[in-house]
């Protein structure tokens, strides 16, 4: 598709100029306020990007709040403890001792959490800024790369060292979809309080950074229009897929009518309720159809009630948090993968399924068409927010000959290998680093 991720025309012309610049080893501080290795994309991003940067010869320290990422050889983890009050529904309301709240960041995090706010990204950046500049000492890195935290502490660091940030997609989309998912005043207030604790600050900070990386053309356009990030500071650097783990597995047979999906967060943005309704429709024509979900229902979501109302208890299995190799095994056993999201800044589940040679039914939400490619080649694209469209796509793929699904799966892996490797992502990221450093070196 024109302008798709990984195409040469997407990468700006500055890359050729930067290749003539010094290729000296860089000292990189990579920040992530949460690094969970088994839930969502943050832990995946920092673990695999940091490894690829090290393999290119650079020095990488990952600064992370809890839960901490599981890093690979050559990368150092710097733990940045927080109160972690949103770790689970009961922990959110925890009451630390008064001694623990003498710290300004701890108090801000606690005060926000007990009123329903989420201040972790903001307080994380404050803690990192203090750690990187104790008593005004020089920052010991060539570049600071933030992964979605966007707290004002980055601007304090930016006075001394170039700072770039990856914004995977505009959170204003999450907020808008969350507001539209309910009419209950209490729920609406809860969403407002949650997002208001961090989002306005993140938007202000994003406009003042040296460079902002994002993972798709869809996210780039939305960040310019919704966050007001200057277009000339935006750079598109597609994510990578771990093709060493996500690959076809010899000796593993596809299970007829098995569908696999990933639920990294049971939030309205992920469109899971539409998938449940679609599965109920599919089973009217294919009673053997069943769904394996990588993840678990949200503690505050009504997903279990929806499953019971639709009579799907025996047709769905949730895995909970599992390792990457276990996810790869599930992909190897599936006939079809499905991505029902209303919006994605990139779409790791689609890329991982494609790398595993599973044909995909995906919505066109956000960047998903950039990952999946032309409709009908690696998968089927359907409109977001429609159970009927998802059901049609699933019935179409499940009804095709196995040989045709194999062809589509093979085309999906080839697309990933050509466009979405972590080495490619790291090389492009380093070009952005060098551009930001060179910009700071220019005379005023």
C-alpha positions as CSV (number, residue, x, y, z in Angstrom):
1,X,0.0,0.0,0.0
2,X,1.4,3.5,-0.8
3,X,3.1,5.0,2.2
4,X,3.0,1.8,4.2
5,X,5.5,1.2,7.0
6,X,8.9,0.1,5.8
7,X,8.6,1.6,2.3
8,X,11.5,3.7,1.2
9,X,9.3,6.7,0.6
10,X,8.3,6.9,4.2
11,X,11.8,7.4,5.6
12,X,12.7,11.1,5.2
13,X,15.5,12.2,3.0
14,X,17.6,13.3,6.0
15,X,18.7,9.6,6.4
16,X,21.1,9.8,3.5
17,X,22.7,13.0,4.9
18,X,23.0,11.4,8.4
19,X,24.8,8.4,7.0
20,X,27.8,10.6,6.2
21,X,28.0,11.8,9.8
22,X,30.2,10.3,12.4
23,X,29.3,6.7,13.3
24,X,30.7,6.9,16.8
25,X,29.4,4.7,19.6
26,X,26.5,6.3,21.4
27,X,25.7,6.2,25.1
28,X,21.9,5.9,25.3
29,X,19.5,6.2,28.2
30,X,16.3,4.4,27.2
31,X,13.4,5.2,29.6
32,X,10.1,3.4,30.2
33,X,7.8,4.1,33.1
34,X,6.6,0.4,33.0
35,X,8.5,-2.5,31.4
36,X,6.1,-5.4,31.9
37,X,7.6,-8.2,29.7
38,X,4.3,-10.1,29.4
39,X,1.6,-7.5,29.0
40,X,1.3,-4.8,26.4
41,X,4.0,-3.5,24.0
42,X,6.2,-1.4,26.3
43,X,8.2,-4.3,27.7
44,X,8.6,-5.8,24.2
45,X,9.7,-2.5,22.7
46,X,12.4,-1.7,25.3
47,X,13.7,-5.3,25.5
48,X,14.1,-5.9,21.7
49,X,15.0,-2.4,20.7
50,X,17.7,-2.2,23.4
51,X,19.2,-5.5,22.2
52,X,19.2,-4.4,18.6
53,X,20.9,-1.1,19.6
54,X,23.6,-3.0,21.5
55,X,24.1,-5.3,18.5
56,X,24.8,-2.2,16.4
57,X,27.6,-1.4,18.9
58,X,26.0,1.2,21.1
59,X,25.9,1.3,24.9
60,X,22.3,1.2,26.4
61,X,21.0,1.6,29.9
62,X,17.3,1.0,30.4
63,X,15.7,3.1,33.2
64,X,12.4,1.5,34.1
65,X,9.7,1.6,36.8
66,X,8.0,-1.5,38.0
67,X,7.1,-4.0,36.6
68,X,10.6,-4.3,35.3
69,X,11.5,-5.6,31.8
70,X,13.5,-8.7,31.2
71,X,16.4,-7.4,29.2
72,X,18.8,-9.4,27.0
73,X,22.6,-9.7,27.1
74,X,24.5,-6.4,26.8
75,X,21.8,-4.1,28.2
76,X,21.9,-2.8,31.8
77,X,18.7,-2.3,33.8
78,X,18.5,0.7,36.1
79,X,15.5,0.2,38.4
80,X,13.5,3.3,39.3
81,X,11.2,2.2,42.1
82,X,7.7,3.7,42.4
83,X,4.8,3.2,44.8
84,X,3.2,1.0,42.0
85,X,-0.3,1.8,43.3
86,X,-2.0,0.7,40.1
87,X,-0.4,-2.8,40.1
88,X,-3.8,-4.3,40.9
89,X,-7.3,-3.1,41.9
90,X,-6.6,-3.5,45.7
91,X,-3.0,-2.2,45.6
92,X,-4.2,1.0,43.9
93,X,-5.8,2.1,47.2
94,X,-2.8,1.2,49.3
95,X,-1.8,3.6,52.1
96,X,1.9,3.9,52.4
97,X,3.4,5.1,55.7
98,X,3.8,8.8,56.2
99,X,7.6,8.3,56.0
100,X,7.3,6.9,52.5
101,X,5.4,10.1,51.4
102,X,8.1,12.6,52.3
103,X,9.5,12.3,48.8
104,X,7.8,14.8,46.5
105,X,7.3,12.2,43.6
106,X,5.9,9.6,46.0
107,X,3.4,12.0,47.5
108,X,2.3,13.2,44.0
109,X,1.8,9.6,42.9
110,X,-0.1,8.6,46.0
111,X,-2.3,11.7,46.0
112,X,-3.2,11.1,42.4
113,X,-3.9,7.4,42.8
114,X,-6.3,7.7,45.8
115,X,-8.5,10.1,43.7
116,X,-8.5,7.8,40.7
117,X,-5.7,9.5,38.8
118,X,-2.7,7.9,37.0
119,X,0.4,9.9,37.6
120,X,3.1,7.2,37.1
121,X,4.5,8.6,33.8
122,X,4.9,12.0,35.3
123,X,6.5,10.9,38.6
124,X,8.7,8.5,36.8
125,X,10.3,11.2,34.7
126,X,10.8,13.3,37.9
127,X,12.7,10.5,39.5
128,X,14.8,9.8,36.4
129,X,15.7,13.5,36.1
130,X,16.9,13.5,39.7
131,X,18.9,10.4,39.2
132,X,20.6,11.5,36.0
133,X,21.5,15.0,37.3
134,X,22.4,14.6,41.0
135,X,23.5,18.0,42.4
136,X,23.7,19.4,38.9
137,X,26.2,16.9,37.6
138,X,26.5,16.5,33.8
139,X,24.2,13.9,32.2
140,X,26.4,10.9,31.4
141,X,24.7,10.0,28.1
142,X,24.7,11.3,24.5
143,X,21.0,10.9,24.1
144,X,17.9,10.3,26.3
145,X,15.2,8.3,24.6
146,X,11.8,8.2,26.4
147,X,9.3,5.5,25.7
148,X,5.9,7.1,26.2
149,X,6.4,8.7,29.7
150,X,6.5,12.3,28.6
151,X,6.7,13.9,32.0
152,X,8.1,17.4,32.6
153,X,11.2,15.9,34.0
154,X,12.3,15.3,30.4
155,X,12.4,19.0,29.8
156,X,14.8,19.4,32.8
157,X,17.1,16.8,31.2
158,X,16.6,18.4,27.8
159,X,18.3,21.6,29.0
160,X,21.5,19.5,29.1
161,X,21.2,16.6,26.6
162,X,19.1,15.9,23.5
163,X,15.9,14.2,24.4
164,X,13.7,12.2,21.9
165,X,10.6,10.2,22.7
166,X,8.6,7.4,21.1
167,X,4.8,8.0,21.2
168,X,3.2,4.8,19.9
169,X,-0.2,6.4,19.3
170,X,-2.1,9.4,20.7
171,X,-3.7,8.6,24.0
172,X,-6.4,11.1,23.1
173,X,-7.8,8.2,21.0
174,X,-8.0,5.9,24.0
175,X,-9.7,8.7,26.0
176,X,-12.3,9.4,23.2
177,X,-13.1,5.7,22.8
178,X,-13.4,5.2,26.6
179,X,-15.8,8.1,26.9
180,X,-17.9,6.7,24.1
181,X,-18.1,3.3,25.7
182,X,-20.4,4.3,28.5
183,X,-23.1,6.7,29.6
184,X,-22.8,6.1,33.3
185,X,-21.8,9.4,35.0
186,X,-19.5,7.6,37.6
187,X,-17.7,5.8,34.8
188,X,-17.3,8.9,32.8
189,X,-15.9,10.8,35.8
190,X,-13.5,7.9,36.4
191,X,-12.2,8.1,32.9
192,X,-11.8,11.8,33.1
193,X,-9.9,11.7,36.3
194,X,-7.6,8.9,35.1
195,X,-6.6,10.6,31.9
196,X,-6.5,14.2,33.3
197,X,-3.7,13.1,35.7
198,X,-1.1,12.7,32.9
199,X,-2.4,13.4,29.4
200,X,-2.4,17.3,29.4
201,X,1.1,17.3,30.7
202,X,2.2,14.7,28.1
203,X,0.8,16.8,25.3
204,X,2.7,19.9,26.4
205,X,6.0,18.0,26.8
206,X,5.7,16.3,23.5
207,X,5.7,19.6,21.7
208,X,9.1,20.7,23.1
209,X,11.3,17.6,22.6
210,X,14.1,17.5,20.1
211,X,12.4,14.7,18.1
212,X,9.3,12.6,18.4
213,X,9.4,9.1,17.0
214,X,6.2,7.2,16.2
215,X,5.6,3.8,14.7
216,X,3.3,4.4,11.8
217,X,2.1,7.0,9.3
218,X,-1.4,6.9,11.0
219,X,0.1,7.8,14.4
220,X,2.3,10.5,12.9
221,X,-0.8,12.2,11.3
222,X,-2.8,11.9,14.5
223,X,0.0,13.2,16.8
224,X,0.4,16.3,14.6
225,X,-3.3,17.0,14.6
226,X,-4.2,15.9,18.2
227,X,-1.1,16.7,20.2
228,X,0.1,19.6,18.1
229,X,3.6,18.1,17.7
230,X,5.4,20.1,15.0
231,X,5.5,18.0,11.8
232,X,9.1,18.8,11.1
233,X,10.1,17.1,14.4
234,X,8.2,13.9,13.8
235,X,9.9,10.8,12.4
236,X,8.3,7.5,11.5
237,X,10.2,4.4,12.7
238,X,8.2,1.2,12.4
239,X,8.5,-1.4,15.2
240,X,10.1,-4.7,14.8
241,X,8.8,-8.2,15.4
242,X,10.9,-10.9,17.1
243,X,11.1,-13.2,14.1
244,X,13.4,-15.6,16.0
245,X,10.5,-16.5,18.4
246,X,7.5,-15.9,16.2
247,X,8.0,-18.3,13.3
248,X,6.4,-21.4,11.9
249,X,7.1,-24.4,14.1
250,X,7.9,-27.7,12.5
251,X,5.8,-30.6,13.6
252,X,2.9,-28.5,15.0
253,X,-0.4,-29.0,13.2
254,X,-3.0,-26.3,12.8
255,X,-6.2,-27.0,14.8
256,X,-9.3,-26.7,12.6
257,X,-11.5,-23.7,13.5
258,X,-9.1,-22.4,16.1
259,X,-8.9,-18.6,16.3
260,X,-6.3,-16.8,18.3
261,X,-6.4,-13.2,19.6
262,X,-4.3,-11.2,22.0
263,X,-5.9,-9.1,24.8
264,X,-3.0,-7.0,26.2
265,X,-5.6,-4.7,28.0
266,X,-9.3,-5.3,28.4
267,X,-10.1,-1.7,27.5
268,X,-12.7,-0.3,25.0
269,X,-9.9,0.6,22.5
270,X,-9.2,-3.1,21.9
271,X,-12.7,-3.9,20.6
272,X,-12.9,-7.2,22.4
273,X,-16.7,-6.9,22.9
274,X,-17.1,-6.9,19.1
275,X,-15.0,-10.0,18.8
276,X,-17.2,-11.8,21.3
277,X,-20.3,-10.9,19.4
278,X,-18.6,-12.0,16.2
279,X,-17.6,-15.3,17.6
280,X,-21.2,-16.0,18.6
281,X,-22.3,-15.3,15.0
282,X,-19.5,-17.5,13.5
283,X,-20.5,-20.4,15.7
284,X,-24.0,-20.4,14.2
285,X,-22.4,-21.5,10.9
286,X,-19.3,-23.2,12.3
287,X,-20.2,-24.7,15.7
288,X,-16.7,-26.0,16.2
289,X,-15.1,-22.5,16.0
290,X,-13.4,-21.6,19.3
291,X,-11.2,-18.8,20.5
292,X,-7.9,-18.8,22.4
293,X,-7.1,-15.4,24.0
294,X,-3.6,-14.5,25.0
295,X,-4.3,-12.5,28.2
296,X,-7.1,-12.3,30.7
297,X,-10.4,-10.4,31.2
298,X,-9.9,-7.1,33.0
299,X,-10.7,-7.0,36.7
300,X,-13.1,-4.0,36.2
301,X,-14.5,-5.1,32.8
302,X,-17.8,-6.8,32.1
303,X,-16.2,-9.3,29.8
304,X,-17.2,-12.4,31.8
305,X,-20.8,-11.2,31.9
306,X,-20.8,-10.7,28.1
307,X,-19.3,-14.2,27.6
308,X,-22.1,-15.8,29.7
309,X,-24.8,-13.8,28.0
310,X,-23.6,-15.0,24.6
311,X,-23.3,-18.6,25.8
312,X,-19.6,-18.7,24.9
313,X,-18.2,-20.2,28.1
314,X,-17.1,-23.4,26.4
315,X,-15.8,-21.7,23.3
316,X,-13.2,-19.4,24.8
317,X,-10.0,-20.0,26.7
318,X,-8.0,-17.3,28.3
319,X,-4.3,-18.1,28.9
320,X,-3.4,-15.3,31.4
321,X,0.2,-14.0,31.2
322,X,2.4,-16.4,29.3
323,X,5.9,-16.4,27.8
324,X,6.6,-15.5,24.2
325,X,7.5,-19.0,23.2
326,X,4.1,-20.1,24.5
327,X,2.4,-17.5,22.5
328,X,4.3,-18.7,19.4
329,X,3.1,-22.2,20.1
330,X,-0.5,-21.0,20.2
331,X,0.0,-19.2,16.8
332,X,1.4,-22.3,15.3
333,X,-1.7,-24.2,16.3
334,X,-4.2,-21.6,15.1
335,X,-6.0,-21.6,11.8
336,X,-6.7,-17.8,11.9
337,X,-5.6,-14.8,14.1
338,X,-7.9,-11.9,14.7
339,X,-7.2,-8.3,15.7
340,X,-10.4,-6.5,16.6
341,X,-8.9,-3.2,17.9
342,X,-10.7,0.1,17.2
343,X,-7.3,1.8,16.9
344,X,-3.7,0.7,17.0
345,X,-0.6,2.8,16.7
346,X,1.2,-0.2,15.3
347,X,-0.2,-3.6,16.1
348,X,2.2,-6.2,17.6
349,X,-0.5,-9.0,17.6
350,X,-1.0,-8.7,13.9
351,X,2.8,-8.7,13.2
352,X,3.5,-11.6,15.5
353,X,0.7,-13.7,13.9
354,X,2.0,-12.9,10.4
355,X,5.6,-13.8,11.4
356,X,4.1,-17.1,12.6
357,X,2.5,-17.6,9.2
358,X,-1.0,-17.3,10.4
359,X,-3.5,-15.4,8.2
360,X,-5.1,-12.5,9.9
361,X,-8.5,-10.9,10.2
362,X,-7.8,-7.3,11.2
363,X,-9.7,-4.1,11.5
364,X,-8.5,-1.0,9.7
365,X,-8.2,0.9,13.0
366,X,-5.2,3.2,13.0
367,X,-2.0,1.7,11.6
368,X,-3.2,-1.9,11.2
369,X,-3.5,-1.7,7.4
370,X,0.1,-0.5,7.3
371,X,1.2,-3.7,9.1
372,X,-1.1,-6.2,7.4
373,X,-0.8,-4.7,3.9
374,X,-3.1,-5.1,0.9
375,X,-6.4,-6.7,1.7
376,X,-6.5,-10.3,0.7
377,X,-2.8,-10.9,0.5
378,X,-1.7,-11.6,4.1
379,X,-5.1,-11.3,5.7
380,X,-8.5,-9.7,5.5
381,X,-9.2,-6.1,6.5
382,X,-12.6,-5.1,8.0
383,X,-14.1,-2.0,9.4
384,X,-13.5,-1.4,13.2
385,X,-16.4,-1.5,15.7
386,X,-18.5,-4.0,13.7
387,X,-19.2,-7.5,15.0
388,X,-20.8,-8.3,11.7
389,X,-17.7,-7.4,9.7
390,X,-15.4,-9.4,12.0
391,X,-17.7,-12.4,11.6
392,X,-17.7,-12.1,7.8
393,X,-14.0,-12.0,7.8
394,X,-13.6,-15.0,10.1
395,X,-16.1,-17.1,8.2
396,X,-14.3,-16.1,4.9
397,X,-10.9,-17.2,6.1
398,X,-12.1,-20.3,8.0
399,X,-14.0,-21.4,4.9
400,X,-11.1,-21.2,2.5
401,X,-9.0,-24.3,1.6
402,X,-6.1,-24.9,4.0
403,X,-3.7,-24.4,1.1
404,X,-4.9,-20.9,0.5
405,X,-4.5,-20.0,4.2
406,X,-0.9,-21.4,4.1
407,X,-0.2,-19.1,1.1
408,X,-1.5,-16.1,3.0
409,X,0.5,-17.0,6.1
410,X,3.7,-17.3,4.0
411,X,3.1,-13.9,2.5
412,X,2.6,-12.5,6.0
413,X,5.9,-13.7,7.2
414,X,7.7,-12.4,4.1
415,X,6.1,-9.0,4.7
416,X,7.4,-8.9,8.3
417,X,10.9,-10.0,7.2
418,X,11.1,-7.2,4.6
419,X,9.7,-4.4,6.7
420,X,9.5,-5.2,10.5
421,X,12.8,-6.5,11.9
422,X,14.3,-5.0,15.1
423,X,17.7,-4.4,13.4
424,X,15.9,-2.2,10.8
425,X,14.1,-0.4,13.6
426,X,17.3,0.2,15.5
427,X,19.2,1.5,12.5
428,X,16.5,4.1,11.8
429,X,16.3,5.0,15.5
430,X,20.0,5.7,15.6
431,X,19.6,8.0,12.6
432,X,17.1,10.0,14.6
433,X,19.5,10.1,17.6
434,X,22.3,11.5,15.4
435,X,20.0,14.0,13.8
436,X,19.0,15.3,17.3
437,X,22.6,15.5,18.4
438,X,23.7,17.3,15.3
439,X,20.8,19.8,15.6
440,X,22.0,20.7,19.1
441,X,25.6,21.1,17.8
442,X,24.5,23.8,15.3
443,X,25.3,27.4,16.2
444,X,22.4,29.4,17.4
